[in-house]
């Protein structure tokens, strides 16, 4: 099969397409002919040597894909050959063939094409995990999501909206701010032109939000604490802006705040299967009827994977960038 590989960590130019042996599905696994794979920031970190795959998982990049089932491992009962599926994996998506546990594969709704389907698993399951499992969001609450026009950020906005929450977002351009509002954000704040904590406090009559979902990290730490109401929750999903800085714990104590951090990739397969099972009844019908929509910015052919990584690294995308085989 064709797959994206790299011989040493480095910049995007280390990536190339090579021929590798076809993978073989094991117990409870399915073999899928990949049509499209989502590109995530984690892929860029792995390529640069800063985010190795969990033990026992493929070295090939890629955490989500969509394709057609072409083989079944022992014990498979949920899917059959020919099914259109989209799957969450811990690696291996940047390839013409990929193996996934059938427990972390969803059927592709008829309304979605391959590109849209490939943009679903990592984005919507990460959003679900951090909004509802880690963030305990409830109907009627308020949530602030940073990087609201990103693949995961756009999923957070939509899921929070559909759950009955009021959503605020930050983004880095007027076009992205408009997109956040279109997706369901009540207000969207420019990350460079506006002081987001002050804007949030003004929008909430000085109370602050119940929940913040943050992909930026250290530079937003102080602002996030200011933007939260007493008893609020902060969930740290990434650190695009850095992971270390000055730390003042006083506001955490005075406002009785809860701070949690999480990653999805390294969770045990059983946890991911449980997450897929929990989210499916809410997410899949809404994808089918258009209430939720995966946000696709553009697609690159597999041989142009280096250009795709450069595009993502430059923060040019609104939504998910897709790699096609």
C-alpha positions as CSV (number, residue, x, y, z in Angstrom):
1,X,0.0,0.0,0.0
2,X,1.0,3.6,-0.3
3,X,1.6,5.5,2.9
4,X,3.1,8.8,4.1
5,X,6.4,8.1,5.9
6,X,9.4,10.1,7.2
7,X,12.9,8.8,8.0
8,X,13.8,11.4,10.6
9,X,12.0,14.1,12.5
10,X,12.0,17.5,10.9
11,X,10.2,20.1,8.8
12,X,7.4,19.1,6.3
13,X,9.9,18.3,3.6
14,X,10.9,15.1,5.4
15,X,7.5,13.6,4.5
16,X,7.2,11.3,1.5
17,X,5.0,8.6,0.1
18,X,6.3,5.1,0.0
19,X,5.1,1.5,-0.5
20,X,4.6,-0.5,2.7
21,X,3.2,-3.9,3.4
22,X,-0.6,-4.0,3.8
23,X,-1.8,-4.0,7.4
24,X,-3.6,-7.1,8.7
25,X,-6.6,-6.6,11.0
26,X,-6.5,-8.3,14.4
27,X,-9.2,-9.4,16.8
28,X,-12.1,-6.9,16.7
29,X,-10.4,-4.8,13.9
30,X,-11.5,-3.9,10.4
31,X,-9.3,-3.2,7.4
32,X,-10.4,0.0,5.5
33,X,-9.5,1.4,2.1
34,X,-8.8,5.0,3.0
35,X,-10.3,7.7,0.8
36,X,-9.5,10.7,3.0
37,X,-7.7,11.4,6.2
38,X,-7.9,14.5,8.5
39,X,-4.8,16.4,9.3
40,X,-4.4,17.4,13.0
41,X,-1.9,19.5,14.9
42,X,-0.8,16.3,16.6
43,X,0.5,15.0,13.2
44,X,2.7,18.1,12.9
45,X,4.1,17.5,16.4
46,X,4.8,13.8,15.7
47,X,6.5,14.7,12.4
48,X,8.8,17.1,14.3
49,X,9.7,14.4,16.9
50,X,7.7,15.9,19.8
51,X,4.6,13.6,20.0
52,X,5.4,9.9,19.5
53,X,2.5,7.4,19.1
54,X,1.3,5.4,22.1
55,X,3.0,2.1,22.5
56,X,1.8,-0.6,20.1
57,X,0.2,1.9,17.7
58,X,1.3,2.5,14.1
59,X,4.2,4.9,13.4
60,X,2.3,6.2,10.4
61,X,0.8,9.6,10.9
62,X,-2.9,10.3,11.1
63,X,-5.6,10.1,13.8
64,X,-8.8,10.0,11.7
65,X,-10.0,8.8,8.3
66,X,-12.9,7.8,6.2
67,X,-13.1,4.9,3.8
68,X,-14.6,1.6,2.7
69,X,-14.4,-1.6,4.7
70,X,-12.4,-4.2,2.7
71,X,-11.6,-6.8,5.4
72,X,-12.7,-8.1,8.8
73,X,-10.6,-9.4,11.6
74,X,-11.8,-12.2,14.0
75,X,-14.8,-11.4,16.1
76,X,-16.1,-8.4,14.0
77,X,-19.9,-8.1,14.1
78,X,-20.7,-4.4,13.7
79,X,-19.5,-3.8,10.1
80,X,-19.3,-5.7,6.8
81,X,-17.3,-5.5,3.7
82,X,-18.4,-2.4,1.6
83,X,-19.6,-0.3,4.5
84,X,-18.7,3.4,4.5
85,X,-17.1,4.2,7.8
86,X,-15.2,7.0,9.5
87,X,-12.8,6.1,12.3
88,X,-10.8,7.5,15.2
89,X,-7.3,5.9,15.5
90,X,-4.1,6.5,17.4
91,X,-2.1,6.4,14.2
92,X,-2.0,5.0,10.7
93,X,-4.5,7.2,8.8
94,X,-2.1,8.6,6.3
95,X,-2.2,5.5,4.2
96,X,-4.2,3.8,1.4
97,X,-5.1,1.0,3.8
98,X,-5.7,1.4,7.6
99,X,-6.7,-0.8,10.4
100,X,-9.1,0.4,13.2
101,X,-10.9,-1.2,16.0
102,X,-14.5,-1.5,14.8
103,X,-15.6,-0.1,18.2
104,X,-14.2,3.3,17.2
105,X,-15.6,3.4,13.7
106,X,-18.9,5.1,12.9
107,X,-21.1,4.7,9.8
108,X,-20.8,7.6,7.4
109,X,-24.2,9.4,7.0
110,X,-25.4,9.5,3.4
111,X,-25.3,13.3,3.5
112,X,-21.5,13.4,3.9
113,X,-18.8,12.9,1.3
114,X,-15.4,11.4,2.0
115,X,-13.8,14.7,2.8
116,X,-16.5,15.7,5.3
117,X,-16.5,12.3,6.9
118,X,-12.7,12.4,7.4
119,X,-13.2,15.7,9.3
120,X,-15.6,14.2,11.9
121,X,-13.9,11.7,14.2
122,X,-11.1,13.5,15.9
123,X,-12.8,16.9,15.9
124,X,-16.2,15.9,17.2
125,X,-15.0,13.3,19.6
126,X,-12.4,15.6,21.1
127,X,-15.1,18.3,21.4
128,X,-17.5,15.8,23.0
129,X,-14.9,14.6,25.5
130,X,-13.9,18.1,26.6
131,X,-17.3,19.7,26.6
132,X,-19.3,17.0,28.4
133,X,-17.0,14.4,30.0
134,X,-14.3,16.8,31.2
135,X,-16.2,20.1,31.2
136,X,-19.5,18.8,32.5
137,X,-21.4,21.4,30.3
138,X,-25.1,21.5,30.9
139,X,-28.0,23.2,29.0
140,X,-28.3,26.9,29.9
141,X,-24.7,27.4,30.8
142,X,-22.1,29.6,29.0
143,X,-18.9,28.4,27.3
144,X,-15.9,30.2,25.8
145,X,-14.0,28.3,23.1
146,X,-10.7,29.5,21.8
147,X,-9.6,28.9,18.1
148,X,-13.3,28.7,17.3
149,X,-12.7,28.3,13.6
150,X,-10.4,25.3,13.9
151,X,-11.6,21.8,13.2
152,X,-12.1,21.0,16.9
153,X,-13.2,24.5,17.8
154,X,-15.9,24.5,15.2
155,X,-17.2,21.2,16.5
156,X,-17.2,22.6,20.1
157,X,-19.3,25.6,19.0
158,X,-21.8,23.3,17.2
159,X,-22.1,20.7,20.0
160,X,-22.4,23.3,22.7
161,X,-25.1,25.1,20.7
162,X,-27.0,21.9,20.1
163,X,-26.9,21.1,23.8
164,X,-28.6,24.4,24.7
165,X,-25.5,26.3,25.9
166,X,-24.6,29.9,25.0
167,X,-21.3,30.0,23.2
168,X,-18.6,32.7,22.9
169,X,-15.5,32.2,20.7
170,X,-12.2,33.7,19.8
171,X,-10.5,33.7,16.4
172,X,-7.8,35.5,14.5
173,X,-9.5,37.1,11.5
174,X,-12.7,38.8,10.6
175,X,-13.6,35.9,8.3
176,X,-13.1,33.4,11.0
177,X,-15.1,35.5,13.5
178,X,-18.0,35.5,11.0
179,X,-17.7,31.8,10.6
180,X,-17.9,31.3,14.4
181,X,-21.1,33.3,14.6
182,X,-22.5,31.4,11.6
183,X,-21.8,28.1,13.5
184,X,-23.7,29.3,16.5
185,X,-21.4,31.5,18.7
186,X,-23.5,34.4,20.2
187,X,-20.4,36.6,20.1
188,X,-16.9,36.1,18.7
189,X,-13.9,38.1,19.8
190,X,-10.7,38.9,17.8
191,X,-7.8,37.4,19.6
192,X,-5.4,40.3,18.8
193,X,-7.7,43.3,18.7
194,X,-9.8,42.6,21.8
195,X,-9.1,41.7,25.4
196,X,-11.2,38.6,25.5
197,X,-11.7,38.4,29.3
198,X,-13.1,41.9,29.4
199,X,-15.3,41.2,26.4
200,X,-16.6,38.0,28.0
201,X,-17.3,39.8,31.3
202,X,-19.2,42.5,29.5
203,X,-21.3,39.9,27.5
204,X,-22.2,38.1,30.7
205,X,-23.1,41.1,32.9
206,X,-19.8,40.7,34.8
207,X,-20.4,37.1,35.9
208,X,-18.1,35.3,33.4
209,X,-18.6,31.9,31.7
210,X,-19.2,28.5,33.3
211,X,-16.6,26.8,31.0
212,X,-13.5,27.6,28.9
213,X,-12.2,25.2,26.3
214,X,-8.6,26.3,25.6
215,X,-6.2,25.1,22.8
216,X,-3.6,27.9,23.3
217,X,-2.2,27.3,26.7
218,X,0.1,29.5,28.8
219,X,-0.5,32.9,27.1
220,X,-4.2,32.6,27.8
221,X,-3.9,31.2,31.4
222,X,-4.5,34.5,33.2
223,X,-7.2,35.6,30.8
224,X,-9.1,32.4,31.1
225,X,-9.2,32.7,34.9
226,X,-10.5,36.2,34.6
227,X,-13.2,35.1,32.1
228,X,-14.5,32.3,34.3
229,X,-17.3,32.9,36.9
230,X,-17.0,31.6,40.5
231,X,-17.1,27.8,40.4
232,X,-16.2,27.8,36.7
233,X,-14.2,25.1,34.8
234,X,-11.2,25.4,32.6
235,X,-10.3,22.5,30.3
236,X,-6.9,22.6,28.7
237,X,-6.8,20.7,25.3
238,X,-3.6,22.1,23.7
239,X,-0.8,24.6,24.0
240,X,-0.4,26.1,20.6
241,X,1.0,29.2,22.3
242,X,3.3,27.4,24.8
243,X,3.0,25.2,27.9
244,X,4.9,27.2,30.5
245,X,4.7,30.7,32.0
246,X,4.1,32.6,35.2
247,X,1.5,30.9,37.4
248,X,-0.7,32.8,39.9
249,X,-2.9,30.3,41.8
250,X,-4.7,33.0,43.8
251,X,-7.6,33.5,41.4
252,X,-8.1,29.7,41.2
253,X,-8.6,29.6,44.9
254,X,-10.7,32.8,45.3
255,X,-13.1,31.8,42.5
256,X,-13.2,28.1,43.4
257,X,-12.2,27.2,39.9
258,X,-11.6,23.7,38.5
259,X,-8.7,23.2,36.0
260,X,-8.4,19.9,34.0
261,X,-6.1,18.8,31.2
262,X,-6.7,16.0,28.7
263,X,-5.6,14.3,25.5
264,X,-7.6,11.8,23.5
265,X,-4.9,10.0,21.5
266,X,-3.3,8.2,24.5
267,X,-6.5,6.9,26.1
268,X,-7.0,3.2,26.1
269,X,-9.0,1.7,23.3
270,X,-11.8,0.8,25.7
271,X,-12.1,4.4,26.8
272,X,-12.3,5.5,23.1
273,X,-14.9,2.9,22.4
274,X,-17.0,4.1,25.3
275,X,-16.7,7.7,24.1
276,X,-17.8,6.7,20.6
277,X,-20.8,4.9,22.0
278,X,-21.8,7.8,24.2
279,X,-21.5,10.4,21.5
280,X,-23.1,8.5,18.6
281,X,-26.8,8.9,19.4
282,X,-26.4,12.7,19.7
283,X,-23.9,13.3,16.9
284,X,-24.8,11.0,14.1
285,X,-28.4,12.0,13.6
286,X,-27.4,15.6,13.6
287,X,-24.7,15.0,11.0
288,X,-27.3,13.2,8.9
289,X,-29.8,16.0,8.9
290,X,-27.4,18.9,8.8
291,X,-27.7,20.4,12.3
292,X,-24.0,19.5,12.7
293,X,-21.6,19.9,9.8
294,X,-17.9,19.0,9.6
295,X,-16.0,22.1,8.6
296,X,-13.6,21.3,5.7
297,X,-11.2,24.1,4.5
298,X,-9.5,22.3,1.6
299,X,-7.9,19.0,0.5
300,X,-4.5,17.9,-0.7
301,X,-3.4,14.8,-2.6
302,X,-1.3,12.4,-0.6
303,X,1.8,13.3,-2.6
304,X,1.4,16.9,-1.6
305,X,1.4,16.1,2.1
306,X,4.4,18.4,2.9
307,X,2.4,21.4,1.4
308,X,-0.6,20.3,3.5
309,X,1.5,20.4,6.7
310,X,2.9,23.8,5.8
311,X,-0.6,25.1,5.2
312,X,-1.8,23.9,8.6
313,X,1.3,25.3,10.4
314,X,0.7,28.7,8.9
315,X,-2.8,28.9,10.5
316,X,-4.4,29.6,7.2
317,X,-7.2,27.1,7.5
318,X,-10.7,27.5,8.8
319,X,-11.8,24.0,9.7
320,X,-10.1,20.8,8.8
321,X,-7.5,20.2,6.1
322,X,-7.9,16.8,4.4
323,X,-5.4,14.4,2.8
324,X,-6.8,12.3,0.0
325,X,-5.6,8.9,-1.3
